[in-house]
Amino acid sequence: MNEILNEAFSFDCPYGTAGLWWLGQMGLLVKLGKTLLCVDYYASYSERRQVAVPIPAMELEGVDAILGTHNHSDHIDHPSWRIWAKSCPKARFVFPAAHTQGVLNDSVPAERIMGINDSESVEIGDVILTAIAAAHEFLDRDEVSGLYPCLQYIIRGNGVTIWHAGDTLRYEGMLPRIKSFGRIDAALLPINGRDGERYRRNCIGNMTFQEAADLAGEVRPNTVLPGHWDMFANNPGDPYAFKDYIEAKYGDAVPCVIPEVGKLICVTSK
């Protein structure tokens, strides 16, 4: 079995504890109690990727749910989802309901599909997952269906709350919604930013590292992790600048950990 998965399965997760394993970009394994989730994992090989695949798609097994925040290939990796539909036969697939047909096209059985929208929640094992709309770079709510194409997830279970921000900018009304969940024990925020050059080539942006740091400074999670900075040379971020800015501006109030691919981050509720 893959080393990272083996560690995740064997990790002792008492109440008030979570195990996190960063998988590059915004990819994250999350263990809460006995429930193991895989979020935004990009497992396909590409000449453009700068980070080796930590868990080959064919080796991912035994997870309780596969989560995708939006329909970009480094977040909903359709070739890999087709594999996981078979290799993870008990897994539920959670994603913005706007992309239901695309997931059905991946041969995921309809009874294992959990398409959700802003403010909706689903239960998976020991975990309650709640969606919040994401602005990547816009909210882009469909006026007819009311569906948002991009989401963030609040993941709660085992006495711990994890905020996976997906790809987003900060928008009016977002902060109070995050704060309504109470203390956030760990947050993964995108820091790669945006600019005109990237937008012109349809590379849709996120918060800058300063914007992400200030958002973390207002939410005050127990631990904040920078994401979306490592995978592609033409869409980078600077995690060290993010960490330095947080430490300069907020001191010990917002502990920052720069994640390493596949290395366990143990989170405890305070």
C-alpha positions in Angstrom: 0.0 0.0 0.0 1.1 3.6 -0.7 3.1 5.0 2.3 0.9 8.1 2.7 -2.3 6.0 2.6 -0.9 3.5 5.0 -0.1 6.2 7.5 -3.5 7.7 7.1 -5.3 4.4 7.7 -3.2 3.6 10.8 -3.2 7.1 12.3 -4.8 7.2 15.7 -7.4 9.9 15.7 -8.9 10.4 19.2 -11.7 12.9 19.8 -10.5 16.5 19.2 -7.8 15.4 16.7 -7.5 15.3 12.9 -4.8 14.1 10.6 -4.0 16.2 7.4 -1.8 15.2 4.5 -1.2 17.8 1.8 -1.1 16.3 -1.7 0.1 19.4 -3.6 -1.9 22.4 -4.9 -5.1 22.2 -2.9 -5.1 18.5 -2.5 -5.7 17.2 1.0 -6.3 14.0 2.8 -8.3 14.6 5.9 -8.9 12.0 8.7 -11.5 12.7 11.3 -12.3 9.8 13.6 -12.5 6.8 11.4 -13.5 8.8 8.3 -11.0 9.5 5.5 -11.7 12.2 2.9 -9.7 13.1 -0.2 -10.2 16.7 -1.3 -9.2 18.4 -4.6 -6.6 15.7 -5.4 -4.9 16.1 -8.8 -3.4 12.7 -9.5 -3.0 12.8 -13.3 0.5 12.9 -14.8 1.3 16.0 -16.9 4.5 17.5 -18.3 3.4 20.8 -16.8 3.2 19.6 -13.2 6.2 20.4 -10.9 5.2 18.1 -8.1 5.4 14.3 -8.4 2.1 12.4 -7.9 2.3 11.4 -4.2 -0.4 8.7 -4.5 -0.8 7.2 -8.0 -4.4 7.2 -9.0 -4.5 3.5 -9.3 -3.3 3.2 -5.7 -5.9 5.4 -4.0 -8.3 3.1 -2.2 -10.4 2.8 0.9 -11.3 6.4 1.3 -14.9 7.3 2.4 -15.3 10.3 0.0 -13.7 12.1 -2.9 -14.4 15.8 -2.8 -13.9 18.4 -5.6 -14.5 22.1 -5.1 -14.8 23.1 -8.8 -14.5 21.8 -12.3 -10.8 22.6 -13.1 -8.6 19.6 -13.7 -6.4 20.2 -10.7 -9.5 20.0 -8.4 -11.9 17.6 -10.1 -9.4 15.3 -12.0 -11.9 13.5 -14.3 -9.4 10.8 -15.5 -8.7 9.9 -11.9 -12.3 10.1 -10.8 -13.1 7.5 -13.5 -10.5 5.3 -11.8 -11.7 6.0 -8.3 -15.3 5.2 -9.3 -14.1 1.6 -9.5 -11.1 1.4 -7.1 -13.0 3.1 -4.2 -16.3 1.3 -4.5 -17.7 2.6 -1.2 -16.6 6.2 -1.7 -19.1 9.0 -2.1 -18.3 11.8 -4.6 -19.0 15.3 -3.4 -18.8 18.3 -5.7 -20.8 21.4 -6.9 -24.1 20.2 -8.2 -23.6 22.4 -11.3 -21.2 19.7 -12.5 -23.4 16.6 -12.0 -23.4 15.6 -15.6 -19.7 15.7 -15.9 -19.3 13.4 -12.9 -22.0 11.0 -14.3 -19.9 10.9 -17.4 -17.0 9.6 -15.2 -19.1 6.5 -14.6 -19.7 7.3 -11.0 -22.9 5.5 -10.0 -25.7 7.9 -9.4 -26.3 6.5 -5.9 -22.8 7.5 -4.8 -23.0 11.1 -6.2 -23.6 14.0 -3.7 -23.8 17.2 -5.7 -24.4 20.1 -3.4 -24.8 23.9 -3.5 -24.1 26.9 -1.3 -25.3 26.4 2.3 -26.1 22.7 1.8 -24.7 20.0 4.1 -24.1 16.3 3.7 -23.0 13.6 6.2 -20.2 11.2 5.4 -19.3 8.8 8.2 -18.2 10.8 11.2 -18.2 14.1 9.2 -20.6 16.8 8.3 -19.6 18.7 5.2 -21.1 22.2 4.5 -20.6 24.1 1.3 -20.0 27.9 1.0 -19.9 29.6 -2.4 -16.4 30.5 -3.7 -15.6 33.4 -6.0 -13.1 32.1 -8.5 -12.6 35.0 -9.7 -16.4 35.6 -9.7 -19.3 34.0 -7.8 -20.9 33.2 -11.2 -24.2 31.9 -9.7 -26.5 30.6 -12.5 -29.6 32.7 -12.5 -31.8 29.9 -13.6 -30.7 27.0 -11.5 -29.3 29.0 -8.6 -26.2 26.8 -8.6 -22.6 28.0 -7.9 -19.8 26.4 -10.0 -17.2 26.8 -7.2 -17.4 25.9 -3.6 -15.5 26.0 -0.3 -16.0 23.3 2.3 -16.3 23.4 6.1 -15.5 19.9 7.3 -16.6 19.1 10.8 -16.2 15.9 12.8 -14.5 14.3 15.7 -14.6 17.6 17.6 -12.5 19.4 14.9 -13.4 21.9 12.2 -11.4 22.2 8.9 -11.9 25.0 6.4 -10.9 24.0 2.8 -11.3 27.3 0.8 -11.0 25.7 -2.6 -10.1 28.4 -5.1 -11.6 31.8 -4.1 -11.2 35.5 -3.6 -12.7 37.1 -0.6 -16.1 38.6 -1.2 -18.6 40.6 0.7 -20.4 38.4 3.3 -17.9 35.6 3.2 -16.2 36.4 6.5 -19.2 36.2 8.7 -20.3 32.9 7.2 -16.9 31.4 7.9 -17.0 32.8 11.5 -20.5 31.4 12.0 -18.9 27.9 12.3 -17.0 28.9 15.4 -13.4 28.2 16.0 -11.6 26.9 12.8 -8.9 24.4 13.8 -7.2 24.3 10.4 -7.6 26.2 7.2 -6.1 25.6 3.7 -6.1 28.9 1.7 -5.1 29.5 -1.9 -2.3 32.1 -2.2 -1.4 32.2 -5.9 -3.1 35.5 -6.6 -4.1 36.8 -10.0 -3.1 39.4 -12.7 -4.0 40.5 -16.2 -1.5 38.3 -17.9 -2.9 35.1 -16.4 -6.5 36.2 -16.8 -5.9 36.9 -20.6 -4.9 33.2 -21.0 -7.9 32.0 -19.0 -5.9 31.3 -15.8 -8.5 32.2 -13.3 -7.2 33.7 -10.1 -7.3 33.5 -6.3 -6.4 35.6 -3.3 -3.0 37.1 -3.2 -0.8 35.9 -0.3 -1.5 39.2 1.5 -5.3 38.9 1.0 -5.2 35.3 2.2 -3.0 36.3 5.2 -5.4 39.1 6.2 -8.4 36.8 5.9 -6.6 34.3 8.2 -5.9 37.1 10.5 -9.6 37.9 10.9 -10.7 34.3 11.1 -7.8 33.3 13.5 -7.7 29.5 12.8 -5.5 27.4 15.1 -3.4 26.5 12.1 -3.3 28.0 8.6 -1.7 26.3 5.5 -0.9 28.0 2.3 -2.0 26.1 -0.9 -2.1 26.5 -4.6 1.5 27.7 -5.0 3.5 24.7 -6.1 2.1 22.8 -9.0 2.6 24.9 -12.2 5.4 27.2 -13.0 3.1 29.7 -14.8 0.7 30.0 -11.8 2.9 30.2 -8.7 2.6 31.6 -5.2 5.1 32.3 -2.4 4.4 30.4 0.8 7.3 31.9 2.6 6.1 35.4 1.9 2.7 34.4 3.1 4.1 33.0 6.4 6.4 36.0 6.8 3.6 38.5 6.4 1.4 36.6 8.9 4.1 36.5 11.4 5.0 40.2 10.9 1.3 41.3 11.2 -0.3 38.8 13.5 2.5 37.2 15.4 1.6 34.0 17.3 -2.2 34.7 16.9 -2.3 32.8 13.5 0.1 29.9 13.5 1.2 29.1 10.0 2.6 25.8 8.7 4.0 25.5 5.2 3.0 22.0 4.3 5.2 19.3 2.7 3.7 16.9 0.3 2.6 13.7 2.1 3.8 14.8 5.5 1.4 14.4 8.4 0.1 17.5 10.0 -1.7 16.7 13.3 -4.4 19.1 14.2 -6.0 19.4 17.7 -9.0 21.4 18.7 -8.3 24.1 21.3 
